[in-house]
């Protein structure tokens, strides 16, 4: 017969377990990752007696945690995604804020610069106007520099955060391996003793924390251990084995940190033997960089930010700087300053960055030069030497082109090997001390615009060096009868030998309408070298050196304007047009614009660059391109914000669902407390009753 | 549904934080008055706003340029008004001097005043603007354009004129070169086909003007003489002495005499025996050789003197040049196509002229206004004797024509300035309108709608308050508080 004492003591024992589990729940109400534990009660085995089965009391079947694997995994996955969008959004917001102020950005500085150039065009001899233009040019360059340095700071911030976060991931990986070890021991060696609930909660929480840093996949093993993978299935934790992540330098650009797989260590029961500097310090281990494959977590967000927001913004800003400097310089070079000297560069802007892969086997270096600002893109390029030739990959969209080597004759007579065709406005020149043209497998990274905004500066300090005038002028000869006009359209190339000697045109030109006209009826003209005005010499087209053609008797049609140059080989780097109705004998001359201090033609042309669509293949203005960059950053930030909002909602839903199962509700615990308390009191009453019964028996027998 | 206590607290806090950050954004919008605080708030609009700001800035600059252009054009306009007045005065003086009753000293006095006006004109032509730049020196704005040396004026500037940008694709000239305004002025008939001259022995007061071409196709090169059989009739004969058909008639001072596609006017009172010649420029029609004369130009304006020159061949290889008075001014050995230079004129003859062939050289279809005044003043100063009246009358007639050409050039320039000012003013108006429109578009893009923002702020404040109160109330509801 079951013993009342045994039954009541089992009840006391069970309810006190219930009470202590409830207290454990209340105590851990705020513990992250904690799952509510419940005590499963069960009846003790029954005793058959007299054909009846009599109960023997209560037993504790198990103390289990309220846990749903699917919901917990869901929380971990959404945490990884939300953490990525959060980190992307936080970083993108910084760029967004940087570009936000409409009165302090690059665009108003561009406005001011061109305003002041108009000021010089209005009054070319005013030193004040020229000084103003130099100072607005300096402000513009500084504005580019400042924005660029802010963006570089962000790049550095990403670099250092990558290091910190990788350290934390490694630390968590060690923890997980250690917990794997403990859990395996707990479940296998002390079999049948229930689950180590708190250890499993800790491990789940460690994995979840890791998902905040980096996107992870988890595979649960039969022995209860977790295998953790990152990226494209790169193993981070296998049982007690940890393959640490490592921070290494980008093989092209040493200023950029990348994530690589490092040394593998068996953590076992000691999480302190973590080393994360294995692979990088060991030259024989090939470094496997996995930055490109990492998604999820704040690391994923940072890498995405660097790839999709920061680098395009740096390149976009750089393209505006490089484009503006190149175009303004080109126009400025076509002018003449107050001293009668040809204009030089107004802005200094460095050459594009090129990097050789540290694993290259030849000493070949690549030099890049912007030769056509309008063709510039905002992408970086990779040049790889393959069996088929020089393959150039545009990194923004992955398109490839193949270039061939050509020999280019430089202005000074030397020759150099360049790749043909140029890459989106950038000419690549091969440079090797040993004369190598590179080995197969060598690769190079070319960043046409990355540093331009940081490097731009003003090249001249003397206001009189601003080239407001055009270096040539046309003159209608005294005594012309007709209404013919010679107008100068533009100076194209001041490197032409015609401008080789300062202060003179080599040669000055005389254009005279033949009197009488050459055979054929209509007006004709001839073009002379006017170095000696008393004795002009006919110019010759030497396209065919054996049979030069004198520029004589060229037909002129008054009904349409007629361009004088180029005529065959005769090209002096400028374009002039004859128009109107001249008479035979009328003459025009072209000279150096000596004394032309009041001339503003070149500055007017320079001022008009502002509203001319010159960038992106002639589709947008400087400020349009800048606006495009601002809009791109804005769009990326906006997208990150929206995604982050959505991910936050998903995360909240996942957490709510998970907490619905695993969370502690204090009201519920209070009710349980009351319930177990009552049960405990009742059990205690059972003991008292048993005692009374026992005493009754003692009393009866004792009489 | 179970709610975990920790989750309940966390969610309440999150929702309050969200409400706070929304409130903060609305507050910032209200404080700055901007709808978009960051480009990400509306990327498309912020990029559009950037380009609108650029257009606003350039439009403002066009307005500044237009103001500068207006100031410069007004200054030029007022200088040219002065020039017009001077020319008008010189013309009056010229007319006044053409009076048979005047004595030599009267004419000298007029010449003195004329020279004063000459100086005034040089002064006006050397006008500088507020920046000290010469108005009429082309691009050489820091070089004094007009230098006087022994009453001859030389031009040191060039032919450029400065343009300013007053609209997107609208450039306006803000000046005219002195070459254009004062120097390159057509003289006489300005056509280079023929020249008119009074006979050397005229004693009446008749004067001939330089004539104009009416119909170039009916013009027949020759040397024509207009003579007066009586004081009231005239007749025109060609070089062979034949009467030109339809070209004779009754003379009345100032009437047009037209024949063979040209027209000229004789004024004053010629007497019987006076004559005027109209000589075609170029080869004499009676030449028998194949020589052809090229266009003649003035290459040295200081050495040049207005006159009719005759180049004749004494042998197939020798030529000589005489002025209208028969004075030898140059000779040389002929070679086809070689330049022939004399008295600042350059010409050339090609082909094979025969002995006795001659060519009339009368270049200089342009003359500067200073020379016009100087020539007339010099004539007034130096002329005396029996033929004074006729000489003065012819000089005045020529000078008036030239002065009128100069005056017309001034007026043309002024009317060009007027139309430029008009364009500038139109451009300013349209820029102004454009600017207003731009600002309004920019405002729609960027500016905050205060009514909406304030009501949003109120709503958000209310929401936050409610969330806070609800949190306090609900979080106080714990079963534990009822235990014990």
Interface residues (C-beta under 8 A of the other chain):
Chain A: X29 X30 X36 X92 X93 X96 X97 X99 X100 X102 X105 X107 X108 X110 X111 X114 X115 X118 X119 X121 X122 X123 X124 X125 X126 X469 X473 X474 X475 X476 X477 X478 X479 X480 X481 X515 X516 X534 X583 X584 X585 X586 X587 X593 X595 X596 X597 X598 X599 X600 X601 X604 X607 X608 X610 X611 X621 X623 X624 X626 X627 X628 X630 X631 X632 X633 X634 X635 X636 X637 X638 X641 X652 X655 X656 X659 X660 X661 X662 X663 X664 X665 X666 X667 X668 X670 X671 X673 X674
Chain B: X1 X2 X3 X4 X5 X6 X7 X11 X14 X37 X38 X39 X40 X41 X42 X43 X44 X46 X47 X48 X49 X50 X51 X53 X54 X57 X58 X60 X61 X64 X65 X68 X131 X132 X133 X134 X137 X138 X139 X140 X141 X142 X143 X158 X159 X160 X162 X163 X164 X165 X168 X171 X183 X184 X190 X191 X192 X292 X294 X295 X296 X297 X298 X299 X301 X339 X363 X364 X365 X366 X446 X478 X479 X480 X483
